[in-house]
Amino acid sequence: MGKRIVMGKDIEFSYGDNKVLDGVSFHIDEGEFVGIIGPNGSAKSTLLKLMLGLLKPDKGKMELFGERADSFSDFHKLGYISQEVRDFNPMFPATVEEIVGVNLAARKGLFKKRKLRDDARIKEVLRVVGMDGFGKSKIGNLSGGQKQRVFIARALANNPTALFMDEPLVGVDQESRDTFYKLMNILNREYGISLVMVSHDIEVLSEQVSRTIRLNDGRIHSGQDGG
Amino acid sequence: MLAYEFMKKSFVMGILISLIVPTIGYFLVLRRQSVIGDTLSHMALSGVAFGMVVNIYPVYTATAFSIIAVVGIEALRRRYEAYAELSLAIALSAGVGLAAIFISLGNTQGILSYLFGSLALVNTKDIVMVIILGVITFSTIILFYRQLLHITFDEESAHLAGIPVRFINWLFSILVALTVAISMRIVGALLISSLMVLPVATSLLIAKSFRAGLIYSNIFGIVSVILGLILSFYLDLSPGGVIVLIALGILLLVLALERIGS
């Protein structure tokens, strides 16, 4: 068993009076590909945000890489693809290179000679996701599946240990889904990146991941090993 | 035209403003916050009126009022999380209400030139302030370019990439407040938000990258301001009005060319 990436113990969380998570405990280890599944409104995305420290639990303890999630600061270890990105404004004026490059900003000093190394890194991650040659394209002109891969490349640019994805396959066609899962398998097996993915698409995801965490009515129902 | 000292000053001021205002506007528009320019200009106007009443240089009081407004908007935004734009409407009401009261207190005859902008008003003090503002604005944009791009594009993931989102948002809000207060001298309180938005709207029609979008916004801004200043001088019209109409004309022209081209 690898190192522990996420550990949640007795997590409770409410939106106002509506308790959406009621005593949830689980863990995710290095090297796993975990799918968080459940019907709409089962607080899957909320659980993901709690893992990342974007939300704070009302009760219980959430740890990310052994640190308290809400004060976690070792950001280069994780990559995140949010739901917001999916509803990306097509008029937003940015090239693929610019979007992938934003993640490189945080860990570098301001005046280091970084341009060359960054360009090489951007090219490399675009190649990994099969989008080489698209660097200068305007992101709004790409298809849903292509955009998806660009966002994965952006998350990979920092060389993360774990990748967290919130419903990455909504609005993406079947062919792109297949490509997506192939890519995920490469990232997980060849690059050793741990993957955590939220999806309401229970059937397909269960076949692809190494383990599922099944949420319903604020509790975890029988997490199981996948195929 | 440039034989007149005040026109020289207006040109220096105008060119600097035409670089600063659309740059700030570019980030505001892309973050869907372009209305904040309007809100702050009303608040700045009440600051001008206050300065006239208490006999302090109005640009200083306008600057103070817009910075207070930015802090207030941020506090209200937290209180009304689901209706964040309400905070802008509340601040705007406060600005108009205060302005009306200060104006009625008298000694505010010069207020009209702050509403629509004026060339004759510009003095050395204003130019110094605009130069300082320009240096602060462009150093911020250059130092935090990628971070600003990341926040503009996806705030949540910017936070998870270790970017100090709150700090940069505050810094940027203060810059917006300073820009509005200092630029209203020449463009006018009622028209400042137009100069923030129109060159950017035009730029979005043709820009293929973030960098190009920023550069086009500046080019459209500078062309509007220079042509606007020249025309308003010879036709004896309000510079703010002419500048904004030229910016609008450029937008319509680009829209028409786009239509012909497609």
Interface residues (C-beta under 8 A of the other chain):
Chain A: L52 L54 S73 F75 H76 L78 Y80 I81 S82 E84 V85 M91 F92 P93 A94 T95 E98 I99 G101 V102 N103 L104 A105 A106 R107 L110 K136 K138 N158
Chain B: L30 L143 R146 Q147 L149 H150 F153 D154 E156 S157 A158 H159 L160 A161 G162 I163 S203 L204 A207 K208 S209 F210 R211 A212 G213
